[in-house]
Amino acid sequence: MSRNYRIVSFLFLFFLTLINATPHPQFNGNRHRHAAAVTTVVAASVTTVIQGNGNANTNGNSNNNEETSTLQNNPNPTGSGNTPLMTDTPTTGTGNGKRGLAYNSSSPSLSVFANTDITWVHDWNSDPLDAPSQFLFVPTLWSDQSPHSDNWASLAAGHQYLMSFNEPDNTGQANMKVADALTAYKRLMMPQRKSGVKISAPSVSSGSGNNEAGIPMGTGWLSSFLEGCNDDTCQADFVSGHWYGCPSGTCTVSADLTSFQNYVTSLISTAAGRDVWIPEFQRYGDVDQQKQFVQQALPFLDGKGEVKRYAYYMVADGILTEGGGGVSALGAAYAG
């Protein structure tokens, strides 16, 4: 046996010993949890979304379909620990960086939106699913409850932006009192901000008045939250709001556009100098009416310096895509 061969053999045995000494992956019930895998929450679609119909809305024009969540093991882990699940620097997109996509596990492939003005994506959760790496993925902590908050620190690490609780002012969504949201926000979101991540205040609906539980809705809820989140223990880098038009498209496109512009203006005012995101908005009605709305809403959003990102609801056949997963006429008008 040559001296070189003995050295190679020794090194092989040495590394084999190290590998065997590494703790084995753990098991959780019937789920195999490999060290590189992540177990997280994905948004589940509902029949009305898949069909692309105008969805009945409740609690102040808030859509209650997209964020119903189930626990799912990610079969194709793309990162763990402090490694971002997606790139935080979009490599393509010809727009101003504002335009994004809202999607879930039932959405067609986002790859059909390559070479458009789309630069970022979100799915109301922390798993990017199969989103192309060319898009910036922004995780969301849907609520402070399990399974949403499970492993949040590791799943959120390494990203540039994070969104917090989904419509806490809506009893059909995160459903949180301001005081409870502040406590959870300090515990779950602020540690991420201290590491350099920009974090959002909870995403509120476009509702007004009080919900069924007597909790203020929309910018009223957000204003109370920001009043309580104004010291070293609690800060929000940007605010986030959702908007939906008249149910079943009963208002004219012009009336819905005015309503939308007023909501965005109110959100900017409530933000008090913070950046504004609109990661979920939609005008109900047929595709032609939605297309008219989008063609007028986008210049408004792009012209507002305070608005940094927005996403039309959503990547689904009958809305931004059509049968077979291609881009629809509405999707083309939106994506550019």
C-alpha positions in Angstrom: 0.0 0.0 0.0 1.5 3.4 -1.0 2.0 6.2 1.5 -0.5 8.4 -0.4 -3.1 5.7 -0.4 -2.7 5.3 3.4 -3.1 9.0 3.9 -6.3 9.1 1.8 -7.7 6.1 3.7 -7.0 7.7 7.0 -8.7 10.9 6.0 -11.7 9.0 4.7 -12.1 7.1 8.0 -11.6 10.3 10.0 -14.4 12.1 8.2 -16.6 9.1 8.4 -16.2 9.1 12.2 -17.2 12.7 12.3 -20.3 12.1 10.3 -21.4 9.1 12.5 -20.8 11.3 15.5 -23.3 13.9 14.3 -26.8 13.7 16.0 -29.3 11.9 13.8 -32.4 13.8 12.4 -35.2 13.8 14.9 -38.7 12.4 14.4 -41.9 14.2 15.4 -44.8 11.7 15.2 -44.9 10.6 11.6 -43.0 13.6 10.3 -39.3 13.2 9.5 -37.6 16.5 10.5 -34.3 16.7 8.7 -31.9 19.4 9.8 -32.2 21.2 6.5 -36.0 20.9 6.3 -38.5 23.4 7.6 -42.0 22.7 8.8 -44.2 25.7 8.3 -47.6 27.0 7.4 -49.0 27.4 3.9 -52.1 29.2 2.8 -54.8 26.9 1.7 -57.1 27.9 -1.2 -60.8 27.6 -1.2 -63.3 26.8 -4.0 -64.3 30.4 -4.7 -60.7 31.4 -5.2 -59.9 28.5 -7.5 -62.9 29.3 -9.6 -61.9 33.0 -9.7 -65.3 34.3 -8.7 -65.9 37.5 -6.7 -65.9 36.4 -3.1 -68.4 37.4 -0.6 -66.7 39.7 1.9 -67.3 40.4 5.5 -66.0 42.6 8.3 -65.4 45.7 6.3 -64.4 44.5 2.8 -61.9 41.9 4.0 -61.4 38.7 2.0 -61.6 35.7 4.2 -60.5 33.0 1.8 -56.8 33.2 1.1 -55.3 32.9 4.6 -57.0 29.7 6.0 -53.9 27.8 7.0 -52.9 24.2 7.4 -49.6 22.7 8.8 -47.6 21.2 6.0 -44.1 19.7 5.8 -42.1 21.4 3.1 -41.0 18.6 0.7 -38.4 20.9 -1.0 -36.6 22.8 1.7 -34.7 25.8 0.3 -33.0 27.0 3.3 -32.7 26.9 7.1 -31.3 28.7 10.1 -29.8 32.0 9.0 -29.9 31.2 5.3 -32.6 33.2 3.4 -35.3 31.0 1.8 -35.2 33.3 -1.2 -32.9 36.0 -2.5 -33.5 39.5 -1.0 -32.2 41.3 -4.0 -34.5 40.8 -7.1 -32.4 40.1 -10.2 -35.1 40.9 -12.8 -38.1 43.1 -13.2 -38.4 46.3 -15.2 -40.7 48.2 -12.9 -40.0 50.4 -9.9 -39.8 47.5 -7.5 -43.3 48.0 -6.0 -45.3 45.4 -7.9 -45.7 42.0 -6.4 -47.8 38.8 -6.4 -50.0 37.2 -3.7 -50.2 33.4 -4.1 -50.7 30.2 -2.2 -50.2 26.5 -2.6 -52.9 26.1 -5.2 -51.6 28.9 -7.4 -50.1 28.1 -10.8 -46.4 28.5 -11.3 -45.2 32.1 -10.8 -42.6 31.5 -13.5 -45.1 32.8 -16.1 -44.5 36.3 -14.6 -40.8 36.3 -15.4 -39.7 39.3 -17.5 -42.5 41.5 -16.2 -42.7 44.3 -13.6 -43.1 41.8 -10.8 -40.2 41.9 -8.3 -41.5 40.4 -5.1 -44.0 37.8 -3.8 -45.7 36.7 -0.6 -48.0 33.8 0.4 -49.3 34.9 3.9 -46.8 32.5 5.4 -43.1 31.7 5.8 -42.6 29.0 3.2 -41.9 30.3 -0.4 -43.2 27.0 -1.8 -42.0 26.9 -5.4 -41.6 30.6 -6.1 -38.8 31.3 -8.5 -35.7 32.7 -6.8 -35.7 35.8 -9.1 -38.5 37.2 -6.9 -38.0 38.7 -3.5 -39.9 36.5 -1.0 -41.3 38.3 2.0 -42.5 36.0 4.9 -45.5 36.7 7.0 -46.2 35.8 10.6 -49.9 35.2 10.2 -50.7 35.2 13.9 -49.0 34.6 17.2 -50.7 31.2 17.6 -49.3 27.7 16.8 -48.6 26.5 14.2 -47.9 30.0 12.7 -45.4 31.0 15.4 -43.7 27.6 15.5 -40.0 28.0 14.6 -40.7 31.6 13.5 -37.3 32.9 14.6 -35.4 30.4 12.4 -37.8 30.8 9.4 -37.6 34.5 9.5 -33.9 34.9 9.9 -31.9 36.2 7.0 -34.7 38.1 5.2 -34.8 41.8 4.5 -38.5 42.3 5.2 -41.1 40.6 7.4 -44.8 41.2 7.6 -46.7 40.6 10.8 -50.2 39.5 11.9 -52.8 39.2 9.2 -55.9 41.4 9.7 -56.0 41.3 13.6 -58.9 43.7 13.3 -61.0 41.0 11.5 -62.6 38.3 13.6 -62.3 35.9 10.7 -58.6 36.3 10.4 -55.9 36.8 13.1 -58.5 38.4 15.4 -56.3 40.1 18.0 -56.9 43.0 20.5 -54.4 45.8 20.2 -52.9 45.0 23.6 -52.5 41.3 22.8 -50.9 42.2 19.4 -48.4 44.5 21.0 -47.3 41.9 23.5 -46.9 39.3 20.8 -45.2 41.7 18.4 -42.6 42.6 20.9 -41.9 38.9 21.6 -41.9 37.6 18.0 -41.1 40.5 15.7 -38.8 42.9 17.6 -36.0 40.3 18.0 -35.9 40.1 14.2 -35.7 43.9 13.9 -32.8 44.0 16.2 -30.9 41.8 13.7 -31.4 44.4 11.0 -34.6 43.2 9.4 -37.3 45.7 8.5 -40.7 44.7 10.0 -44.3 45.8 9.4 -47.0 46.7 11.8 -49.9 44.2 11.6 -51.7 44.2 8.2 -55.1 45.7 8.8 -58.3 45.4 6.7 -60.1 48.3 5.1 -63.0 48.0 7.5 -64.3 50.9 9.6 -66.1 51.2 12.9 -66.0 48.2 15.2 -66.1 44.5 14.4 -68.4 41.9 16.0 -66.1 41.7 19.0 -66.2 45.5 19.5 -62.6 45.9 18.3 -61.9 49.0 16.1 -61.2 48.0 12.5 -58.9 49.3 9.7 -56.8 52.4 10.3 -58.5 52.8 13.7 -56.9 49.6 14.9 -53.6 50.5 13.3 -53.5 53.9 14.9 -54.0 52.4 18.3 -51.3 49.9 17.7 -48.8 52.5 16.5 -49.6 54.7 19.6 -48.5 51.7 21.8 -45.5 50.9 19.6 -43.4 54.0 19.9 -40.4 53.3 22.1 -37.2 51.2 22.2 -39.2 48.1 23.0 -41.5 48.4 20.0 -41.1 49.9 16.5 -42.6 49.3 13.1 -40.6 50.2 9.9 -43.6 50.2 7.7 -47.3 49.7 7.8 -49.5 47.3 5.8 -53.1 47.4 4.7 -55.6 45.3 2.7 -58.4 46.7 0.6 -61.4 45.1 -1.2 -64.1 46.8 -3.3 -67.9 46.6 -3.1 -69.2 43.0 -2.7 -69.9 41.4 -6.1 -68.9 44.5 -8.0 -72.0 46.4 -7.1 -70.2 49.8 -7.2 -68.9 51.4 -10.4 -65.2 51.1 -11.2 -64.9 54.9 -10.6 -66.5 54.6 -7.2 -64.3 51.7 -6.2 -61.2 53.6 -7.4 -62.1 56.6 -5.3 -62.7 54.3 -2.3 -59.3 52.7 -2.8 -57.5 56.0 -3.2 -59.1 57.3 0.0 -58.0 54.2 1.9 -54.4 54.4 0.7 -54.4 58.1 1.6 -55.7 57.4 5.0 -53.1 54.6 5.5 -50.3 57.0 4.5 -51.6 59.5 7.0 -51.8 56.9 9.8 -48.3 55.7 9.0 -47.0 59.0 10.1 -43.9 59.0 7.9 -43.4 55.2 7.7 -43.4 53.4 4.4 -46.7 51.9 3.3 -47.4 48.5 1.7 -50.6 47.2 0.1 -49.9 43.5 -0.1 -53.5 42.6 -0.8 -56.2 44.5 -2.8 -58.9 43.6 -5.3 -61.8 45.1 -7.1 -64.7 42.6 -7.3 -66.7 42.1 -10.5 -66.0 40.7 -13.9 -62.5 40.6 -15.4 -63.1 43.6 -17.7 -64.1 45.7 -14.7 -61.1 44.5 -12.7 -58.9 45.3 -15.6 -60.2 48.8 -15.9 -59.7 49.2 -12.1 -56.1 47.9 -12.3 -55.2 50.2 -15.2 -56.2 53.2 -13.2 -55.0 52.1 -9.7 -51.5 51.2 -10.7 -50.5 54.7 -11.9 -51.9 56.1 -8.6 -49.8 53.6 -6.5 -46.7 54.1 -8.6 -47.0 57.8 -8.2 -47.2 57.7 -4.4 -43.7 57.9 -3.0 -44.9 56.6 0.4 -46.2 53.4 -1.1 -43.2 51.0 -1.5 -44.9 47.7 -2.4 -48.3 46.3 -3.4 -49.8 43.1 -4.7 -53.2 42.5 -6.4 -55.2 39.5 -5.1 -54.2 37.0 -6.4 -52.4 34.4 -8.6 -55.3 32.1 -9.3 -57.1 30.9 -12.5 -59.9 33.4 -13.3 -57.9 36.3 -11.8 -54.2 36.8 -12.7 -53.9 33.5 -14.5 -56.2 31.5 -16.7 -56.7 27.8 -17.4 -53.5 25.9 -17.9 -51.5 28.4 -15.8 -51.0 31.1 -18.4 -51.2 34.8 -17.6 -54.7 36.1 -18.1 -55.6 39.4 -19.7 -56.0 40.9 -16.2 -52.7 39.4 -15.2 -51.0 40.9 -18.2 -52.5 44.3 -17.5 -51.3 44.1 -13.9 -47.8 42.5 -14.3 -46.8 44.8 -17.2 
